[in-house]
Amino acid sequence: MDPASAFQVGAGQSWALFALVIAGLGCTAVLLWAAWAYISTFRGWSTNRVLGTIAGGAVIRIALVVLLLSWVFLS
């Protein structure tokens, strides 16, 4: 018996469905983290605790992390 059919017999679901759920949870976690990071950066920038150049760099880094992890989870 191959591993995919063994997983389906043991779990009652296909491996593809399980992979889709894991990818969805991973993307959700990444987007929630990005929202938190954007809000934290904006709060720091609006109270003049974070310089505009640093806030801009943080926004770019957050976007790159979201793109990279979305590619990892969805590939």
Sequence and secondary structure as in RCSB ss.txt:
>XXXX:A:sequence
MDPASAFQVGAGQSWALFALVIAGLGCTAVLLWAAWAYISTFRGWSTNRVLGTIAGGAVIRIALVVLLLSWVFLS
>XXXX:A:secstr
  HHHHHHHHHSS HHHHHHHHHHHHHHHHHHHHHHHHHHHHHHHHTTSS HHHHHHHHHHHHHHHHHHHHHHH 
